[in-house]
Amino acid sequence: MQGRIRLLVLGILPALFLLSGCDNRQWLDDKQGYLSKPASEQLNTQNRHLLEDHDIDYRLVIQAAEGDINQRARRLFQDSGAGQRSQTGRGLLLLLDPQQNEVRLEVSTALEGVYTDAFVSYLERQQMVPFFRHNRVADGIAATTELIIERARQAKANQAFQAPKQPAFSAGGGARVPALIGEGAQKAQKAPDEHDDVSTASTPEQAVQRYLAAMAAHNDRADLSIYTHNTRDMLADWVVTPAQMDNLASSYQQCGPAQTLLGPSRRGPLAVIRYPIEQRQCAPWLLRIEEQQWRLDLASQQTLIRFGRNNQWHLDHQQRNPWFFGFMDWQFDRNGFPLRTIQHRWALSVTSRGDDTFVRWVGEGAAADQLGLRYADQLLSWNGTQITDHRQVAQLMGTSDPGSSVRITILRDGQTLELTGQVPPRLQ
């Protein structure tokens, strides 16, 4: 299955929650054979989680038949039992008719206040149909399901769901639109390659700000100057929908305050822009210097950052991560989800390159930061003892007496500096 753009950042794919041994027919009816087994498993699991997390019973039917799709969808809603697994009568049914090339999402009365007709029509036209145009039916359904889940998450957070229990029933809520399967990319008023480029950024923060502004403006150019070269290559063959761009821009308005951390790389400095741990839908940004400008590395984000249920991000610990310097003060669970901030005595990490030792991370506000140490400082001596490698520095940090004076000589931008302060107390 080709890549598609995730809610959070362009280039991030959702984790596939595969359930071995599940009977896909309990959620899906695809006698037309449009869905592969992996796609069916993914959709089956998304629907299962939608029921478990938000009490929404969501069914999918792909059926070629004669007759009005609105009437058929309403009848299928009742015949399939959509909403009957829900304790509160929340049901959805997506009917795709590839013969008449139409699609309709039927909404139960219990959900009409959340999945309004206007929202459903927008979701179909601006999220699903752009994939259908490229004959990517499974991707279009999966991407739409992701935004259905996100809508449910937001409704739950805002207490927008109606609490009283009611029977699962459809009164005709929802919307139908032409599916346009295989009709190719839409001819927009402004072609993608005619969108304005985004000027390069001199800081990581500027790159992210300009990217979010581009998404709000529906600028889907794959060759924006704020993208790294590998990101441009990745996006060249991707479908980027207006709904995804809208959701991305609006989601990050809820995030903050952001923190920027700089780190090393053989190919140039790297940066991580991250948000507070408790804001678990606000995934971090990964950036690098290319051609003396900060650029978003969305291709690396697609590889290194994954998403779980309710759109919570986590690191893929199976991958080598050169941006991990940006998370060294965070504790992660075994699946890579961030848990809490770790208290460090010095909040200092160093690395050796040849015979030289350099600072690779300094915790904001901690002892090393108060001493004045900065990323990329070369450590020359510690209280007069010449530094030989990173292991020696770790030993000196561990054996220095709390409250005693410390004098560190460094080389920064070709200038030798002496930093003085006190050894921090040991952690209890």
N, C-alpha and C positions, 0 to 999 in steps of 0.2 A: 504494500500500500504506500502510495506516495506520501510525502510529508504534507502536513497542513499546519496552519498557524493556530497556536493555542491562545486562549484568553489572555494570559499574562504578558508574554512578550513574543514577538514574531520569532519563530524558530524553535519554540519549545513545544514538544509533543507531550500529550498526557500519558501517564502510565497506563498500560493495558492490564486491567484487573481481570485476569483470566481465571475462570472457575472450571476446573476439570470435572467432567461428569454431569454438568448441568444440562437440563432439557431445554434447549433454546425455544422450543415450540410453545412453552408457557408464556413467553413474552413476544415472540416474533412469528409471523406467518408470511413466509417468503416462498411461495410456490413458483414464482418467476425465476428464482435462482440468482437474484442480483447480489446477494451477500455471500462472501466467502465464509468458510468456517471460522477463521480468526476474527473477521468483522462481526459475525453473529455472536461470538463469545464475548467480544468487547461490549457490544450493544446490550446483550443479555445482562452483563454484570453492571453496566451503567444503570439499567432499569431497576435492577435489584437494589442497588444502593439508593436510588431515588425513592424507592418504597421504604427502605429501612431508615433513611435519614430524614425524609420529609413527608412520609405517608402518602406518596403519589404513585398510583398504579398506572404505568405508562405502557401502552401496547403499540406495536408496529405491524401494519399489514401492507404488503406489496401485492396488488391484485389488479389484473387487467379484466375489465368488465364493461358492459354497456350501462347507460343510465347516468343520472345526475350524481356527481360525486358528493355533493352536500347531503343528499338523502341517504346515499350508501354509507357514508361515514357515520351518520347518526344511528343508522340501523346496526352497523358493525360494532359501534360502541356498546350497544346493549347486548348483541349476540356474543361478543367476545368476552363479556364480563369485565370490561375495562372499569376500573375504580372499585371493584368488589373486594379486592384485597386490602383496600384502604380502610382504616378505621373511621375516617371522616368524609368518605365519599369523594375523595380527590382522584380524578381519573383523566387521562389523556389518551387519545388514539390518533396516530399518524397514519393516514391512508395515502399511499402513492399508487397512482394508476399510470404505468408506463405506456399503455396503449393510447389512452386519451391525453397523455402527457400533462397530467394535473396532479396536484398534491393538496391535501387538506389536513390540518391539525384540529381535531375535535376536542373540546374542552368541557369538562363537567361543570355544573352550576356552582359547585363548591370552590372552583378555581377561577371563575370568571373575573373576580376582582384582581387577581394577580396576572393571569394570562389573558389580558384583554384582547378583543378582536384586533385592535390596532397593533398591539405588540406582536401577536401571532403572525399577522400579515407582514410586518417588518422582519420578523425572524425568518419567515419563509423566503421572502424576496431578497433580503440582504445577507443571509447566512447560508441557507440551503441551496437555493437556485444557482448561485455562482459556481458551486461544485458540480451540480447537475449538468450545467452547460458544458463542462469538460468530461462528461460521462463518468464522473466520480460519485456515483450514487451513495455507496457506503460511507465515504468520507463526508459527504454532505449531511447525511443523517446523523453520523457520529458528532460532527461539529455542532449541529443544531441541538443535539441532546446535551452537549456540554453547556450551551447557553441556557437551556431549559433548567439544568441543575443549578447553574449560577443564579438564575432568576429565583429559584426556590430558596437558595441559601440567603439571598438578600431579603426575601419576603419573611423568612424565619427570623432573621436578625432584627428586622423592623416590626415584627409581630403583625404582619399584614395578612396572615392566614386567618380565615374565619374559624373560631374555636368549636362551635356547635357541631355535633355529629349529624350527618344527613345521608340519605341513600345516594348511591352513585347514579347520577342521571345527567343526561345531556339535553339541554333545551335549544341546541343549535349554536352554542358559542364556539368561536374559532374562526378560521378563515381558509379559503382555497385560493390558490394562485396557479398559473401555468408553470409546469415543472421545467420545461425547456431543456429536456435531457438531450445532450449531444449537439446543441445548437451553437456551441462555441462561445468565446468570450463576448460579453456585452460591449456594444459600441457606445462608450460613454461620451458625454459632451466634451470631455477632455481626456484624451488617450493617456495611459500610464506614463509613456515616455515623454509626454508634453507637460507633465507636472513640473513645477519648479524644483530644482535641486535644493538641498539644505546645506547651508554653508558649514564649513568645517569648524570644529570646536577646539578651543585652547584649554579647556578644563573638562574633566569627566562629567561634572554636574551640567555643564552647558550642553554636552552631547545628549544626555538623557532628556533635558528640557526640550531641545530641538526635535528629538525623536517623537516625544509625546505630542508636541504641537503638529508634527507632520501627520501623525495618526488621527488627530482630531480633524485635520483638514482632508482626510481620506487620500493622502499622498502615498500611493502604493508602488512608487518606483523602487525597483530592486537595486538600483545603483546609486543610492543617496550617498553623499560624501561622508556622512557620519557613520557609515557601515564599514567594517573591515572587509578586505578582499574576499575572504572565505565566506563571509555573510552574504555578499553580493552574489557569489556563485550559488549559494544555497537557495536564495530567494528567487533566482531567475526562473525556476520551474515551479514555484509554489503559487497556490491560490490564496490570495489575501482578500477577505470579504469586508464590505463596509461595516457589517455588524461587529466583526472582530476588532476593527480599528476603533469603532465607537466604544466598545466595551473596555478595551485596553486603556484608552484615554480617560474614560470616566472612573475606572477602577483605581488608577493611581492618584486621582484627586483625593482619595480617602486615605492615602498612605502618608507616613511621615512621622517625625522628622527623619530625614535620611542622613546616613553617616558615610563618609568617603574614606577608604583605606587604600594606600598605595603599596605596591609590592614589586618585586624584581622579576625579570624575565630576560632570557638570552636575546629575545627578539624585540626588546624594548620594555619600558615600564608597563605594569598592569595596574588596574584599579578595580575595586569592588565598591559599589554603592549599595548599601543595605539599609533595611528598615528594622524597627524594633521587633524582637522575637515574637511578641504576642500578636503582631500583625501578620498572621501566617498566610494571608492571600497576597501579600506584597513581596513578591520574589525579588531577589537582588539582581543588579545589573553587573555584567562583566564587560570590562573595557580594556583596550590596549592602545599603545602609541603606535601609529603607522604614519610614516612620512611626516613626523613631527606634529601630528595632530591626534587628539583623542577620538577613538572610534568605538562604536558598540560592536562587540563580538557576539552576535546573536547565534551564530553557528555553534560556538562553544557552549552557550547557554542551553541550546537544544540538547546537547550531549550530556552536560554536567548537572542540570537542574531538571527534576521531574515533578510531577504533581500527583497527589493522592486524592482521596475523597474530599469533597467540599473545596476543591481547588487549593489545597494546602501544599506548599512547595517543600521539597526536600532535596538534598544532595545525593547524587548517585555515587556511593562510596566505592563502586567497582571501577570507576574511571580515575585515571591519574588527573589530579586537579591542580594546575599551577596557580589557581586563584585561592587556594585554601588559606593563604596568609590572611585573608579577609575574614576568616572565621575561627582563628586560633583561640579566641577567648570565649567561644561558644561551645557548649556541650551538645552532642547529637545522640539520638538513639540509634539502635543498630540498623534502622532503615534509612537513616540520614535526615530525620526530621529534627530541627533545632529545638532544644528544650530550655536551656537557661544559660546565663552568662557565668563563666568560670572565674573565680577570684584567683589572681596570680600575685605572688609576692612582688616580683619585679615588673611583670607584664612586658618582658623583653625576649625576643627571639633573634638569634644570630646564626649566620651560616659562614662556612669557610669556602673560599675559592682559591685553590693553590695555597700559598703561604699567608694569605690575607683573610681577615675576618670582618664581616660586614653585618650591620643591623638589617634584619629583614622585616621586623614588626615591632611596634611600640604601642602598648595599650594606652588609650587616651586617658589622661588624668592620673595615671598610676606612677609608681616610683621612677621608672626609666624615663617617662615623659617629663616628670618634674626635674630630673637631672638635666634635661635638654637634649637627650638622644633623639635622633631622627632616622627615618628610613634611609638606607644606603650609606650611613656614616661608617667609616672604616675604624675599627678599634685598634689602637696602637699599644696602650698600656693601661693597667689597672693598679692604682696605688704604687706606681713605679715598676711593676712587673710587666715585662713585655708579653703581649698577647701572641700566642702561637696558633690556636685554633678555637673553634666554637666549644669544644668539650672543656677546655680550660676556663672559658668564660662561665659555663654552667657551674663548674666546681667553685669558682670564685663567688658567684652569686649565692650559692648554697652555704658556703662556709663563712661568709662575712658576718660579723657580729652586729645585731640590730642596734641602731642608734650610733654606730661608729661612723667616722668620716670616710668618704670614698672620693677618689680623684681619678677620673678617666680621661685619658688623652685620645683624641680622635683626629681623623683627617676628613675634612668636609670641603668639597669643591676646591681641592688643592691647598686648603689652608689648615694648619694645625691648630686645634683648639683644646683647651683643658676645661672639663666640666667637673664641678664639685657639688657634693650634697651629702645626705645621710643615708645609711643603709636602712631599708624599711624593716618593720617588725615581721617576725615569722607568722604565718597564718595559723590560727588555732584549729 
